[in-house]
Amino acid sequence: MLDRCREIRSNILKISHASGNGHIPTSFSIVESLVAVYSTIRHDPKNPAWPERDIFILSKGHASLGLYAVMANFGYFTTDEVYAFGAYESRFGCHPDRTKVPGVEASTGSLGHGIGLAAGMALGFKIAKSPRRVVTLVGDGEANEGTVWETALVAADCGLGNLTVIYDHNRSQTRCLQIENPGERFAAFGWAVTEAPGHDVEALKAALGKRSDKPHVIIAKTVKGYGIKTLEDEVFAWHRRAPDAETLRKLEEELHAG
């Protein structure tokens, strides 16, 4: 899994360099979470519209490059195709579009919206008595949005045991409202809570396998820019930055040295 995640991060770097776009640090922080999700949920990359599939929604849509790189690794499309990321008329936008990218279940980017869509889908599956499940990933900065907590209340009230939220606790909200104890907050709202090391795929898979009659949140403790110390130490400078050729070489060396 380490080699797989390193390869995905390398592809994120190279695609960002080629395109001039990309939220690299936030994409890096969720690689293991996404690998765990696509290793766990029921899905078929060769038939993305399979009616019995589980649903994954990336609520923090600005990390789309991380999502595309992982989906390519799982066979939804080729990595070469993703090099069109952010280009004019490319289907691989800087926020995911469900009408263009096979396997993307929701068009996200407005923070706080994806989790509400996920809860609505989970409620629909519950009413239909379907075994399908819904997983969504939210950012801790995104959790400054009131819709996140409104959805948390509704999901608990509806008993959505088929809904799992991965909370990417990379502490990206240091310049805004602090939420130091998200697990306690979700528990107070009536959720089942699991805390997991966010860069341990096997631990995340085990957490995703837990079942409850309550909605479930996994507090994934992550590092923004994980895998490259330069990114970890300069996350704000790299918020929207893409590497030039020389910087790409240095970042690749650092990634593979680690």
For each residue, the residues with C-beta under 8 A, 3 or more apart:
1: 4 5 32 35 201 202
2: 5 6
3: 6 7
4: 1 7 8 35 73
5: 1 2 8 9 31 32 35 199 201 227
6: 2 3 9 10 227 255 256
7: 3 4 10 11 73
8: 4 5 11 12 31 35 66 69 70 73
9: 5 6 12 13 28 31 69 227 228 255
10: 6 7 13 14 252 255 256
11: 7 8 14 15 69 72 73 79 82
12: 8 9 15 16 22 24 27 28 31 65 66 69
13: 9 10 16 17 24 243 248 251 252 255
14: 10 11 17 18 248 252
15: 11 12 18 19 22 65 68 69 79 82 83 85
16: 12 13 19 20 21 22 24 65 85 242 243
17: 13 14 20 242 243 244 245 248
18: 14 15 83 85
19: 15 16 22 83 84 85 86 87 242
20: 16 17 86 242
21: 16 65 85 86 94 240 242
22: 12 15 16 19 27 65 85 86 94 240 242
23: 26 27 62 63 65 239 240
24: 12 13 16 27 28 65 225 231 238 241 242 243
25: 28 29 224 225 231 232 235 238 239
26: 23 29 30 60 62 63 66 139 168 170 172 224
27: 12 22 23 24 30 31 63 64 65 66 67 69
28: 9 12 24 25 31 66 224 225 226 227 228 231
29: 25 26 63 168 170 172 198 222 223 224 225 226
30: 26 27 33 34 63 66 137 168 222
31: 5 8 9 12 27 28 34 35 66 69 70 226 227
32: 1 5 35 36 198 199 200 201 204 222
33: 30 36 37 137 166 168 198 204 220 222
34: 30 31 37 38 66 67 70 137
35: 1 4 5 8 31 32 38 39 70 73 201
36: 32 33 39 40 201 204 205 208
37: 33 34 40 41 56 135 137 166 208
38: 34 35 41 43 56 70 71 74
39: 35 36 201 205
40: 36 37 205 208 209
41: 37 38 53 54 55 56 133 135 208
42: 52 53 54 132 133
43: 38 48 50 53 54 56 103
44: 47 48 50 53
45: 48 71 74 75 76 103
46: 75
47: 44 50
48: 43 44 45 53 76 102 103
49: 53
50: 43 44 47 53
51:
52: 42 132
53: 41 42 43 44 48 49 50 132
54: 41 42 43 132 133 134 135
55: 41 105 118 121 132 133 134 135
56: 37 38 41 43 105 134 135 136 137
57: 105 106 108 114 115 117 118 121 134 135 136 137
58: 61 63 64 67 96 106 108 114 136 137
59: 108 111 112 113 114 115 118 136 137 138 139 142
60: 26 63 108 111 114 137 138 139 141 142 168
61: 58 64 95 96 107 108 109 110 114
62: 23 26 94 95 109
63: 23 26 27 29 30 58 60 66 67 139
64: 27 58 61 67 68 92 93 94 95 96 109
65: 12 15 16 21 22 23 24 27 68 69 82 85 94
66: 8 12 26 27 28 30 31 34 63 69 70
67: 27 34 58 63 64 70 71 96 104
68: 15 64 65 71 72 82 85 92 96 101
69: 8 9 11 12 15 27 31 65 66 72 73 79 82
70: 8 31 34 35 38 66 67 73 74
71: 38 45 67 68 74 76 77 101 103 104
72: 11 68 69 75 76 77 78 79 81 82
73: 4 7 8 11 35 69 70 79
74: 38 45 70 71
75: 45 46 72
76: 45 48 71 72 102 103
77: 71 72 81 82 101 102
78: 72 81 82
79: 11 15 69 72 73 82 83
80: 83
81: 72 77 78 84 92
82: 11 15 65 68 69 72 77 78 79 85 92
83: 15 18 19 79 80
84: 19 81 87 90 91 92
85: 15 16 18 19 21 22 65 68 82 90 92 94
86: 19 20 21 22 90 92 93 94
87: 19 84 90 92
88:
89:
90: 84 85 86 87 93
91: 84 97 100 101
92: 64 68 81 82 84 85 86 87 100 101
93: 64 86 90 96 97 100
94: 21 22 62 64 65 85 86
95: 61 62 64 107 108 109
96: 58 61 64 67 68 93 101 104 106 107 108 109
97: 91 93 100 101 104 107
98: 101 104 105 106 107
99: 107
100: 91 92 93 97 104
101: 68 71 77 91 92 96 97 98 104
102: 48 76 77
103: 43 45 48 71 76
104: 67 71 96 97 98 100 101 107
105: 55 56 57 98
106: 57 58 96 98 114 117 118
107: 61 95 96 97 98 99 104
108: 57 58 59 60 61 95 96 113 114 117
109: 61 62 64 95 96
110: 61 113
111: 59 60 139 141 142 145
112: 59 115 116 142 145 146 147 148
113: 59 108 110 116 117 147
114: 57 58 59 60 61 106 108 117 118 136 138
115: 57 59 112 118 119 136 138 147 148 151 165
116: 112 113 119 120 147 150 151
117: 57 106 108 113 114 120 121 136
118: 55 57 59 106 114 115 121 122 134 135 136 151 163 165
119: 115 116 122 123 134 151 154 155 158 160 163 215
120: 116 117 123 124
121: 55 57 117 118 124 125 134
122: 118 119 125 126 133 134 155 160 162 163 215
123: 119 120 126 127 158 160
124: 120 121 127 128
125: 121 122 128 130 131 132 133 134 162
126: 122 123 129 130 158 159 160 162
127: 123 124
128: 124 125
129: 126
130: 125 126
131: 125
132: 42 52 53 54 55 125 162
133: 41 42 54 55 122 125 162 163 164
134: 54 55 56 57 118 119 121 122 125 162 163 164
135: 37 41 54 55 56 57 118 163 164 165 166 208
136: 56 57 58 59 114 115 117 118 163 164 165 166
137: 30 33 34 37 56 57 58 59 60 165 166 168
138: 59 60 114 115 142 143 148 165 166 167 168
139: 26 59 60 63 111 142 143 168 170 172
140: 143 167 168 169 170 171 172 173 179 182
141: 60 111 144 172 173 176
142: 59 60 111 112 138 139 145 148
143: 138 139 140 148 149 167 173 179 182
144: 141 173 176 177 179
145: 111 112 142 148
146: 112 149 150
147: 112 113 115 116 150 151
148: 112 115 138 142 143 145 151 152
149: 143 146 152 153 185 189
150: 116 146 147 153 154
151: 115 116 118 119 147 148 154 155
152: 148 149 155 156 186 189 191 215
153: 149 150 156 157 189 190
154: 119 150 151 157 158
155: 119 122 151 152 158 160 163 191 215
156: 152 153 159 160 189 190 191 214 215
157: 153 154 190
158: 119 123 126 154 155
159: 126 156 213 214 215
160: 119 122 123 126 155 156 163 214 215
161: 211 212 213 214 215 216
162: 122 125 126 132 133 134
163: 118 119 122 133 134 135 136 155 160 215 216
164: 133 134 135 136 208 215 216 217 218
165: 115 118 135 136 137 138 186 191 215 216 217 218
166: 33 37 135 136 137 138 204 217 218 220
167: 138 140 143 182 186 217 218 219 220
168: 26 29 30 33 60 137 138 139 140 198 220 222
169: 140 182 198 219 220 221 222
170: 26 29 139 140 198 222 223 224
171: 140 174 224
172: 26 29 139 140 141 224 235
173: 140 141 143 144 176 177 178 179
174: 171 178
175: 236
176: 141 144 173
177: 144 173
178: 173 174
179: 140 143 144 173 182 185
180:
181: 184 185
182: 140 143 167 169 179 185 186 217 219
183: 186 187 193 195 217 219
184: 181 187 188
185: 149 179 181 182 188 189
186: 152 165 167 182 183 189 191 193 217 219
187: 183 184 190 191 193
188: 184 185
189: 149 152 153 156 185 186
190: 153 156 157 187 214 215
191: 152 155 156 165 186 187 214 215 216 217
192: 210 212 214 215 216 217
193: 183 186 187 216 217 219
194: 207 210 216 217 218 219
195: 183 218 219 221
196: 200 203 204 206 207 218 219 220 221
197: 200 203 204 220 221
198: 29 32 33 168 169 170 204 220 221 222 223
199: 5 32 222 223 226
200: 32 196 197 203 204
201: 1 5 32 35 36 39 204 205
202: 1 205 206
203: 196 197 200 206 207
204: 32 33 36 166 196 197 198 200 201 207 208 218 220
205: 36 39 40 201 202 208 209
206: 196 202 203 209 210
207: 194 196 203 204 210 218
208: 36 37 40 41 135 164 204 205 218
209: 40 205 206
210: 192 194 206 207 216
211: 161
212: 161 192 215 216
213: 159 161
214: 156 159 160 161 190 191 192
215: 119 122 152 155 156 159 160 161 163 164 165 190 191 192 212
216: 161 163 164 165 191 192 193 194 210 212
217: 164 165 166 167 182 183 186 191 192 193 194
218: 164 165 166 167 194 195 196 204 207 208
219: 167 169 182 183 186 193 194 195 196
220: 33 166 167 168 169 196 197 198 204
221: 169 195 196 197 198
222: 29 30 32 33 168 169 170 198 199 226
223: 29 170 198 199 226 232
224: 25 26 28 29 170 171 172 231 232 235
225: 24 25 28 29 228 230 231 232 233 234 235 238
226: 28 29 31 199 222 223 232
227: 5 6 9 28 31 231 255 258
228: 9 28 225 231 232 251 254 255 258
229: 232 233 254 258
230: 225 233 234 250 251 254
231: 24 25 28 224 225 227 228 234 235 238 251
232: 25 223 224 225 226 228 229 235
233: 225 229 230
234: 225 230 231 237 238
235: 25 172 224 225 231 232 238 239
236: 175 239
237: 234 241
238: 24 25 225 231 234 235 241
239: 23 25 235 236
240: 21 22 23
241: 24 237 238
242: 16 17 19 20 21 22 24
243: 13 16 17 24 247 248 251
244: 17 247 248
245: 17 248 249
246: 249 250
247: 243 244 250 251
248: 13 14 17 243 244 245 251 252
249: 245 246 252 253
250: 230 246 247 253 254
251: 13 228 230 231 243 247 248 254 255
252: 10 13 14 248 249 255 256
253: 249 250 256 257
254: 228 229 230 250 251 257 258
255: 6 9 10 13 227 228 251 252 258
256: 6 10 252 253
257: 253 254
258: 227 228 229 254 255
